[in-house]
Amino acid sequence: MKIKYEDIESNYSRKVSHEHRKKYAQFFTPYPIAELMAAWLLKNEHLKTVLEPAFGLGVFSHALLAKKNDLVIKGFEIDELISSEASQHFDGLTKVQILLQDYMYNDWENKYDGIICNPPYFKFHDYDNRSMIAEMERKLSCKLNGFTNLYTLFLLKSLYQLQPDGRCAYLVPSEFMNSDYGKLVKSHLIKTKTLRHVIVFDFEKNIFDDAMTTACIILCAKDNYSDSVRFTNISSFEELWKVEKLIADYPKTSIPLKTYKMDELDSEAKWKKYYQDQNGKKFKSLVPFSKYAKVVRGIATGANDYFTFNLSKAKEFHIDEQYLLPCICKCTDIKGQVFNMDDFELLKALDKKVFLLNATQAIDPNVRCYLTKGESEGIDKKYLTASRNPWFALEKRPPAPIWVSVFNRKGLRFIRNYANVANLTTFHCVYPQNNLFSDISIDLLFAYLLTDTARMIFEDNAREYGNGLRKFEPNDLNKGMMIDLALLTSEQKTAMENYYTEYVKTNELRWVEKMNELLNDAFAC
Ligand SMILES: C[S@@+](CC[C@H](N)C(=O)[O-])C[C@H]1O[C@@H](n2cnc3c(N)ncnc32)[C@H](O)[C@@H]1O
């Protein structure tokens, strides 16, 4: 009796350690999703040859052969263990060939009617990215970003191997659509006019073990229907019928989807705006944040352990406080949203690292001695220090009146820096801009930044990392939008400032709520 695919997978997962699976990025495609992706390939009535570049246990081949048993399938797999397990279940099928080879370095000369894959997810430092990127650049005559994740390279190669009229289905993290390293793959999907559908999974629960939280299916075709690209959001397994329907109806569609002209898509932009309802649309009178503030990253030392000090380290090396720059080095040292001198003094007293060595005029013998120690440890030869003159000079960053946290799971966190101390890269610096035509105080700007309204609108411009982690680079914020505070009446401005004063005094969230209500009343569409 033929064994069910799900049983093959659970037998393998039982036998093989988690470490082994992690080493090869073996996260398996749920069978119903594999069936859908297979349906996309099978809709090509000339489908004969199929490539499965990251074979694993061959979920896609199982789904394809269940519907069409005369397909000629070639699979690539680098793990001998999984490959020998998989091949047992294709015994007797001479038309299924599993090669124990690295897909990226092989098979460039062959083209296929169908390519179907859930590629390995490896960050740039987890695979031999230099030689692989060099190989890709040679073959595709393009320039790749060194931070590229392996899965985007798989996709680029597969697009290259697609036969005219061929179809390709890839299951990938949706992260590439909103990150810098994904720009090339996005522009390739547009340039080759192969992209047809993007199906984004917004499942509450993770569908792929603990590998990633956001995933999408990319459906491509090398046919003549290259006018439009459709984005669909799926929030549960129950909604998979939508995908089934759009595949069955292709190239027509009977369900309303977010459809864009191929040449409307911008590879430089975050594609979130094509598939996610933008929070900004809920408000009127938005302007770029850069109208009122400039965001730059905090101080990068190039050797934090060496440059940061607490009082006991200063005592140990006899460094006088005049050679130490007050500086917040760790995000976790800041608890609330307002940071003042008393908070700073408390951190000092707790012996937290809240200073940076500031030795530009290094004539003091103790400072000299500490610099010599740094040189003997090679601190002066590090990537950042070696490019500075002198190597121990700090980057010039005046203390920013507002900080914003860089990584976050719960949304942006802005902090008002009344203590006037500097910050490392754990925060970005927010410098309010003098604006001749509008009179916005720093406190009013900060009061706004405390509100959910502000954070919600910024979220439209976040970039995603694996595991639900979101990050804002300084430019994501500069280019993010905000409500034009200049349009508040003077009464509304005063009210906002008063709520803010009460919030600082009491630390009660109801005052932030009041600010939120005021903004909603004035600006919600
Ligand atoms: C994410 S899993 C997907 C497995 C299967 N296709 C599925 O969807 O369930 C990726 C598979 O690719 C294999 N793999 C990793 N790097 C590879 C490479 N460079 N060439 C070929 N296979 C590779 C891994 O061993 C793993 O089995």
The ligand as an SDF file (V2000), in Angstrom:
LIG
                    3D

 27 29  0  0  0  0  0  0  0  0999 V2000
   12.8570   24.3470    3.1870 C   0  0  0  0  0  0  0  0  0  0  0  0
   13.3120   22.6810    2.8200 S   0  0  0  0  0  0  0  0  0  0  0  0
   12.0330   22.2260    1.7450 C   0  0  0  0  0  0  0  0  0  0  0  0
   11.8700   20.7500    1.5810 C   0  0  0  0  0  0  0  0  0  0  0  0
   10.6970   20.3230    0.7180 C   0  0  0  0  0  0  0  0  0  0  0  0
   10.8460   20.7080   -0.6620 N   0  0  0  0  0  0  0  0  0  0  0  0
    9.3990   20.8730    1.2500 C   0  0  0  0  0  0  0  0  0  0  0  0
    8.9050   21.8510    0.7070 O   0  0  0  0  0  0  0  0  0  0  0  0
    8.8920   20.3540    2.2400 O   0  0  0  0  0  0  0  0  0  0  0  0
   14.7230   22.9370    1.8440 C   0  0  0  0  0  0  0  0  0  0  0  0
   15.4570   21.6820    1.4110 C   0  0  0  0  0  0  0  0  0  0  0  0
   16.5480   22.0740    0.5700 O   0  0  0  0  0  0  0  0  0  0  0  0
   17.7230   21.3480    0.9050 C   0  0  0  0  0  0  0  0  0  0  0  0
   18.8480   22.2100    0.5250 N   0  0  0  0  0  0  0  0  0  0  0  0
   19.4940   23.1460    1.2780 C   0  0  0  0  0  0  0  0  0  0  0  0
   20.4400   23.7620    0.5520 N   0  0  0  0  0  0  0  0  0  0  0  0
   20.3850   23.2210   -0.6880 C   0  0  0  0  0  0  0  0  0  0  0  0
   21.1300   23.4450   -1.8850 C   0  0  0  0  0  0  0  0  0  0  0  0
   22.0830   24.3690   -1.9300 N   0  0  0  0  0  0  0  0  0  0  0  0
   20.8320   22.7010   -2.9690 N   0  0  0  0  0  0  0  0  0  0  0  0
   19.8340   21.7530   -2.9250 C   0  0  0  0  0  0  0  0  0  0  0  0
   19.1140   21.4950   -1.8120 N   0  0  0  0  0  0  0  0  0  0  0  0
   19.3810   22.2200   -0.7150 C   0  0  0  0  0  0  0  0  0  0  0  0
   17.5880   21.0680    2.3820 C   0  0  0  0  0  0  0  0  0  0  0  0
   18.3280   19.9340    2.7920 O   0  0  0  0  0  0  0  0  0  0  0  0
   16.0840   20.8830    2.5370 C   0  0  0  0  0  0  0  0  0  0  0  0
   15.7340   19.5290    2.3990 O   0  0  0  0  0  0  0  0  0  0  0  0
  1  2  1  0
  2  3  1  0
  2 10  1  0
  3  4  1  0
  4  5  1  0
  5  6  1  0
  5  7  1  0
  7  8  2  0
  7  9  1  0
 10 11  1  0
 11 12  1  0
 11 26  1  0
 12 13  1  0
 13 14  1  0
 13 24  1  0
 14 15  1  0
 14 23  1  0
 15 16  2  0
 16 17  1  0
 17 18  1  0
 17 23  2  0
 18 19  1  0
 18 20  2  0
 20 21  1  0
 21 22  2  0
 22 23  1  0
 24 25  1  0
 24 26  1  0
 26 27  1  0
M  CHG  2   2   1   9  -1
M  END
$$$$
